[in-house]
Amino acid sequence: MTRAITCTTRPPRPGEKDGVDYHFCDAAEFKRRVQAGDFIEHATVFGRSYGTLRSELLDKLRAGRDVLLNVDVQGAATIRDRAQAGPELRRALVTVFLTPPSVTVLAERLSKRNTEAAEEIQKRLALARQEIAQWTHFDYLLISSTVPEDLRRMLAIVEAEKMRAARAAAPEF
């Protein structure tokens, strides 16, 4: 499994590397790429733009890789819509809604990051409450516990999806 690296206009956090954690770019470059149709989905959230490059996703899918996209509910809705029009993406798409067990836990996690002011955290929590209501539009609901456990369960979903009759290759006799 590989992750599609998202483009963003936000500055890197300490320890983040361009091309590894995100593709960091300025607003003008991001806008140029939107106009060129480079993104399969994009959105502006809290004044920062984020987008998944079409090539980042499709090149990896065509290479036979399972690709993880980390997108918000807007991005997931856009990708679901695009999958309806494209058989390549439709065959590959499995949606998982990952959420902490409560807004209180989310608030604790955001506070521990020490990257946003208290006012910014409150805005994020208000948006999170709206987004959590969208979980029914996804194939799976994954209530987050620990990173290793979340990863284990995500990999179990991937393996189960590979065994679906609609995705599997016919056995040879």
Legacy VTK file of the C-alpha trace (Angstrom):
# vtk DataFile Version 3.0
C-alpha trace
ASCII
DATASET POLYDATA
POINTS 173 float
0.000 0.000 0.000
1.154 3.507 -0.744
-0.183 6.928 0.102
-0.977 9.619 -2.432
0.930 12.705 -1.354
-1.369 15.715 -1.138
-0.523 19.232 -2.302
-1.064 22.058 0.161
-0.521 25.775 0.478
0.034 25.591 4.214
3.597 25.900 5.491
5.381 22.744 6.642
5.113 21.808 10.296
8.345 20.969 12.115
9.802 17.745 10.725
7.656 17.663 7.571
9.429 17.252 4.255
8.322 18.410 0.817
7.457 15.473 -1.425
7.244 13.113 1.551
4.544 14.497 3.838
2.999 16.924 1.342
3.853 18.718 -1.866
4.136 22.246 -0.456
3.383 25.077 -2.879
2.260 28.685 -2.832
-1.268 29.863 -3.624
-0.396 30.926 -7.193
1.056 27.513 -8.051
-1.919 25.755 -6.489
-4.355 27.919 -8.469
-2.438 27.224 -11.696
-2.704 23.492 -11.043
-6.444 23.763 -10.313
-6.956 25.609 -13.611
-4.875 22.980 -15.449
-7.138 20.222 -14.066
-4.254 18.525 -12.244
-6.323 17.670 -9.157
-8.830 14.862 -8.823
-10.170 16.745 -5.803
-9.253 19.950 -4.026
-10.636 22.192 -1.304
-9.780 25.201 0.780
-10.110 24.645 4.512
-9.328 27.305 7.117
-7.617 29.448 4.495
-5.277 26.707 3.242
-5.728 24.773 0.020
-5.325 21.016 -0.278
-5.579 18.793 -3.321
-4.898 15.272 -4.573
-3.041 15.167 -7.859
-4.807 13.052 -10.473
-1.415 11.723 -11.626
-0.390 10.861 -8.054
-3.428 8.602 -7.758
-3.810 7.129 -11.237
-0.105 6.399 -11.815
0.000 4.348 -8.621
-3.264 2.538 -9.386
-2.012 1.689 -12.889
1.157 0.275 -11.344
-1.043 -2.167 -9.402
-0.630 -0.438 -6.052
-3.275 0.035 -3.385
-3.425 3.791 -2.782
-4.469 5.498 0.435
-5.949 8.982 0.114
-6.243 11.184 3.168
-9.104 13.551 2.312
-11.908 15.315 4.116
-15.600 14.613 3.517
-15.719 17.144 0.654
-12.828 15.395 -1.071
-14.387 11.974 -0.545
-17.674 13.184 -2.064
-15.833 14.581 -5.090
-13.896 11.352 -5.571
-17.101 9.281 -5.272
-18.655 11.478 -7.983
-15.587 11.133 -10.227
-15.605 7.357 -9.698
-19.124 7.169 -11.121
-17.784 8.527 -14.417
-14.522 6.564 -14.478
-14.416 2.760 -14.367
-10.744 2.677 -13.346
-11.405 4.697 -10.212
-14.805 3.063 -9.581
-13.180 -0.422 -9.458
-10.548 0.733 -6.979
-12.578 2.964 -4.671
-13.256 1.909 -1.081
-14.143 4.648 1.395
-13.332 4.556 5.095
-14.445 7.221 7.555
-11.797 7.528 10.266
-12.867 9.415 13.355
-11.820 9.685 16.978
-14.256 8.168 19.478
-15.474 11.608 20.591
-15.084 15.329 20.030
-13.388 15.480 23.454
-10.665 13.075 22.270
-10.266 15.090 19.066
-9.844 18.281 21.097
-7.144 16.590 23.193
-5.306 15.383 20.070
-5.422 18.819 18.440
-4.190 20.497 21.633
-1.262 18.059 21.940
-0.060 18.995 18.427
0.594 22.558 19.614
0.180 23.858 16.060
-3.052 25.857 16.406
-4.296 28.520 18.784
-7.298 27.718 20.986
-9.605 29.727 18.673
-8.420 27.704 15.655
-9.032 24.451 17.544
-12.598 25.537 18.313
-13.199 26.228 14.605
-11.820 22.788 13.739
-14.045 21.118 16.340
-17.138 22.879 14.984
-16.314 21.655 11.473
-15.557 18.160 12.799
-19.032 17.935 14.324
-20.526 18.636 10.869
-18.189 16.227 9.094
-18.775 13.354 11.522
-22.439 13.411 10.531
-21.324 12.365 7.021
-19.965 8.957 8.091
-22.983 7.114 6.656
-21.826 8.013 3.116
-18.736 5.802 3.493
-18.257 2.061 3.014
-16.637 1.601 6.451
-16.519 3.415 9.784
-13.230 3.162 11.676
-13.321 4.587 15.208
-9.723 5.546 15.945
-7.916 4.138 18.954
-4.138 3.942 18.499
-2.113 4.380 15.325
-0.990 0.715 15.277
-4.556 -0.518 15.854
-5.992 1.879 13.263
-3.406 0.623 10.763
-4.196 -3.020 11.563
-7.895 -2.465 10.997
-7.312 -0.446 7.820
-5.158 -3.250 6.409
-7.902 -5.759 7.317
-10.361 -3.681 5.273
-7.969 -3.627 2.324
-7.500 -7.396 2.484
-11.237 -8.037 2.777
-11.918 -5.794 -0.221
-9.362 -7.707 -2.311
-11.337 -10.899 -1.643
-14.660 -9.510 -2.866
-15.847 -11.585 -5.805
-16.239 -8.436 -7.910
-12.524 -7.598 -7.459
-10.957 -11.041 -7.494
-9.490 -12.818 -10.491
-11.133 -16.109 -11.361
-9.300 -19.154 -10.014
-7.464 -21.268 -12.578
-8.506 -24.904 -13.003
LINES 1 174
173 0 1 2 3 4 5 6 7 8 9 10 11 12 13 14 15 16 17 18 19 20 21 22 23 24 25 26 27 28 29 30 31 32 33 34 35 36 37 38 39 40 41 42 43 44 45 46 47 48 49 50 51 52 53 54 55 56 57 58 59 60 61 62 63 64 65 66 67 68 69 70 71 72 73 74 75 76 77 78 79 80 81 82 83 84 85 86 87 88 89 90 91 92 93 94 95 96 97 98 99 100 101 102 103 104 105 106 107 108 109 110 111 112 113 114 115 116 117 118 119 120 121 122 123 124 125 126 127 128 129 130 131 132 133 134 135 136 137 138 139 140 141 142 143 144 145 146 147 148 149 150 151 152 153 154 155 156 157 158 159 160 161 162 163 164 165 166 167 168 169 170 171 172
